[in-house]
Amino acid sequence: MRAVVITQHGAPEVLRVQERPEQAPGPGEVGIEVAAAGINFADVMARQGLYPDAPKPPTVVGYEVAGTVSVVGKGVERFTAGDRVMAGTRFGGYAEKVNARETDVVALPDRLSFEQGAAIPVNYLTAYLGLVRFGSLQAGERVLVHAAAGGVGIAATQIAKAHGAEVFGTASPAKHDALRGFGVDRALDYTKKGWEKGLPKIDVVMDAVGGPSFRRSYNLLRPGGRLVCFGASSIVSGEKRDIVNAARTALRMPRFNLIKQMSQSKSVIGLNMLTLWDELGSLEPYMKALEEMIEDGTVDPVVAASFSFDKAPEAHRYIGERRNVGKVLLTP
Ligand SMILES: NC(=O)c1ccc[n+]([C@@H]2O[C@H](COP(=O)([O-])OP(=O)(O)OC[C@H]3O[C@@H](n4cnc5c(N)ncnc54)[C@H](OP(=O)(O)O)[C@@H]3O)[C@@H](O)[C@H]2O)c1
């Protein structure tokens, strides 16, 4: 089968289509003929060598796919060949075929395309966990979503609105009309220095920009507020790993002071889906929430662009150059 391989760390051109051996699904696994594979910002970081949790090259990354069940392993009860599904994959998603654990697979309703399906697992689970499960979002609260025009950003906006929150969102200014279309009540241009001055206090901030942004976000919280830290996209600059910028950004991450936090009554929450996935052995407890959000219409994935496997370098470049409004996908 064909797969997109990170052949070595570097610029987008290190992504190459190669033949890889096909494996039959093991017990409890579902074999999926991939129609679309989601690209995540973590993949861009992995390609550059800035994501320590990713396997070393040569490797096939990719956390999520949508497609058709081709064959099921022993003991699988919920799916049969021909079912339309989406699934979380622990790497290996950029391939024509994947095997996913039954507990990490969700039925894909007919109203959603395969591209939309592959845009769901990571973005919506991350947004749900950050806002609802750990961020305890309540109706009437005010949320600030950073990178609100991105994959997680749009998912977070949709989930926050469905919970009755007021949503502020940051993005490059050219994306602001789109933000409002997705339900953002107030679009903020973070490229302007001092953009945060005069804002009202915030209940929950979703911040995956990292570096000094965490401190700014913390300062915007009201007492009782929660800052969800779940990434550090600001360590990426340019197409190749820039160790000096990455180190500088890492050094500018705030060290939070617990005594201050107590007296200010503010929470800082760290969130990493991979760690939770490891801890639980599957995403099963959270997949239920995903199914409910799909059913009640909260999940309305926005596809920015789809690229064929051989155009994978362009797909990564598209994200790295901040051109995406919504999710970027690969199709075999
Ligand atoms: N912890 C977890 O489990 C978890 C899970 C999923 C995602 N994440 C994190 O969440 C963030 C968003 O991920 P995503 O996959 O949804 O990506 P995305 O938001 O669809 O794409 C990246 C967007 O981030 C903004 N951005 C900010 N700094 C950037 C930089 N240095 N280089 C390029 N773009 C930058 C750009 O939007 P503007 O033009 O508006 O700046 C860009 O369009 C990433 O940091 C990712 O690592 C974490």
The ligand as an ORCA input file, in Angstrom:
! r2SCAN-3c Opt
* xyz 0 1
  N      -2.461     18.884     23.233
  C      -3.124     18.234     22.315
  O      -3.535     17.107     22.539
  C      -3.373     18.887     20.992
  C      -4.241     18.292     20.075
  C      -4.485     18.957     18.858
  C      -3.842     20.169     18.582
  N      -2.978     20.682     19.495
  C      -2.308     21.971     19.234
  O      -3.291     22.910     18.868
  C      -2.753     23.876     17.958
  C      -3.648     23.961     16.740
  O      -3.551     22.737     16.033
  P      -4.330     22.514     14.664
  O      -3.894     21.176     14.163
  O      -5.774     22.793     14.858
  O      -3.672     23.606     13.692
  P      -4.382     24.836     12.972
  O      -4.856     25.733     14.060
  O      -5.384     24.329     12.001
  O      -3.225     25.523     12.102
  C      -2.301     26.343     12.616
  C      -2.802     27.804     12.758
  O      -2.183     28.277     13.937
  C      -1.815     29.632     13.787
  N      -0.402     29.752     14.162
  C       0.040     30.271     15.313
  N       1.366     30.199     15.388
  C       1.795     29.630     14.241
  C       3.090     29.315     13.714
  N       4.202     29.559     14.395
  N       3.162     28.736     12.494
  C       2.046     28.469     11.794
  N       0.798     28.760     12.252
  C       0.681     29.339     13.467
  C      -2.148     30.018     12.343
  O      -3.364     30.756     12.379
  P      -3.350     32.372     12.357
  O      -3.175     32.764     10.920
  O      -4.667     32.768     12.881
  O      -2.185     32.758     13.200
  C      -2.368     28.689     11.639
  O      -3.294     28.777     10.590
  C      -1.316     23.414     17.675
  O      -0.427     24.089     18.521
  C      -1.352     21.946     18.046
  O      -0.088     21.421     18.379
  C      -2.738     20.072     20.689
*
